[in-house]
């Protein structure tokens, strides 16, 4: 009689992502059966394409564990990689969520009279158990992430929700959140979760590794961004601004004359709304003003951001640099004082969020 081997159980801290088409049932009734099936297959293809570009599989990927599955109108990712920091993985999860939503909107725009499906996304980071030899994955973290994805349907901004644990591990990247308190059905009551409001990504979409397939997000939005009403949704505005600035950066690698029109498109887009209140768009306006050497206006915008959004660390870092530069071109003593105050604050209270270059910069500021 053959002896049955006992299962081997390994544990790992993993990034978990659940993605679901919120309005799938409604559109299954609205579209013809064949057209609906095409939309679901397109979603699955785009989901796999984006996930594989961020989390490559295979023996050379370095991942401790990787699972990616698209089932009907839902996608699930579990990724463990001890060589990457949790903050890096969670940041990747937020950015790929924008790509998934942007790709879906691009695809749906080709269907006349078809309102783009909304996507609900839940992101969590926590321990899982991997049972071999059948690679079954078990863990409380999976249940938490699924509940958060279900909760994302109630979101007011992007429908991209991350857990309290994931939010705590995230770095100082320019991502703005709204805090919610809700029940995770059957698990926890009065749990704190966070919804992404908007974010700025220096490379959108992310460059594909190993020649993997990519969509034409840049080409599409550079051509069509003026035809969409992005003035109501902060996540869309920040995504489009990220895409336009990525196109400008790519063109700058070839020549300045090619890049300038893209930069103009990007910053004109950031300034298009006379009553802008999205912090990412205001942050990009400040960057544009600083690059144009209108340092006083840049400082004004950044001071307002620092007061209204104290958790927006990027704005405060940029404010210190702008004030310091302004102090060397203006006799206004308050700019020196303001820069010194911020330098002391970060060096004494938040040195862990600074790069080595930023630490040296703040040391120079504080010693002057």
Secondary structure by P-SEA (a helix, b strand, c coil): cbbbbcbbbbbbbbbbbbbbbcaaaaaaaaccaaaaaaaaaaaaaaaaaaaaaaccccccccccbbbbbbcccbbbbbbbbccccaaaaaaaaaaaaaaaaaaaaaaaccccccccbbbbbbbbbbbbbbbccccccccaaaaaaaaaaaaccccccccccccaaaaaaccccbbbbbbbbbbccccccbbbbbbbcccccccccccccccccccaaaaaaaaccccccccccaaaaaaaaaaaaaaaaaaaacccccaaaaaaaaaaaaacccccccaaaaaaaaaaaaaacaaaaaaaaaaaaaaacccaaaaaaaaaaaaaaaaaacccaaaaaaaaaaaaaaaccccccccaaaaaaaaaaaac
